[in-house]
Amino acid sequence: MQQLLSLNSDLRFVYELKEGLITGTNVQVTLSKKICLLKAKTLNIPELNQALITFEKWEEEITNYHRHRFTNAAVEGRKKQ
């Protein structure tokens, strides 16, 4: 993994952003998230920009998952009858 990340600084940044959001404490995540999302927007990578739109739209739900490790995917995955 490190060899792949060493090939591109933007890729390394995005990977570290994702890892930080998953492993950080609530305070670290809140501060890091705000700083990193601002920097991520300046990279102007189309795929990252789309992901950031999704993240901002679902920020509370994503943050709650990482805080509590609980998801309602099983319920959402069921078809309505």
QUILIN-V70854 format. One record per pair of residues at least 4 apart in sequence whose ideal C-beta (glycine too) atoms are under 7 Angstrom apart, sorted by sequence separation. I is the first residue (numbers start at 1). GAP is how many residues later the second one is. If there is no record, write none. Layout:
# QUILIN-V70854
i:I gap:GAP
i:I gap:GAP
This chain:
# QUILIN-V70854
i:1 gap:4
i:2 gap:4
i:8 gap:4
i:9 gap:4
i:10 gap:4
i:11 gap:4
i:12 gap:4
i:13 gap:4
i:14 gap:4
i:15 gap:4
i:16 gap:4
i:17 gap:4
i:18 gap:4
i:19 gap:4
i:20 gap:4
i:24 gap:4
i:25 gap:4
i:26 gap:4
i:27 gap:4
i:28 gap:4
i:29 gap:4
i:30 gap:4
i:31 gap:4
i:32 gap:4
i:33 gap:4
i:34 gap:4
i:35 gap:4
i:36 gap:4
i:37 gap:4
i:45 gap:4
i:46 gap:4
i:47 gap:4
i:48 gap:4
i:49 gap:4
i:50 gap:4
i:51 gap:4
i:52 gap:4
i:53 gap:4
i:54 gap:4
i:55 gap:4
i:58 gap:4
i:59 gap:4
i:60 gap:4
i:61 gap:4
i:62 gap:4
i:63 gap:4
i:64 gap:4
i:65 gap:4
i:72 gap:4
i:73 gap:4
i:24 gap:5
i:43 gap:5
i:65 gap:5
i:5 gap:6
i:65 gap:6
i:5 gap:7
i:55 gap:7
i:21 gap:8
i:24 gap:8
i:40 gap:8
i:5 gap:10
i:41 gap:11
i:20 gap:12
i:21 gap:12
i:40 gap:12
i:37 gap:15
i:20 gap:16
i:17 gap:19
i:17 gap:23
i:14 gap:26
i:10 gap:33
i:14 gap:34
i:10 gap:35
i:26 gap:41
i:22 gap:44
i:21 gap:45
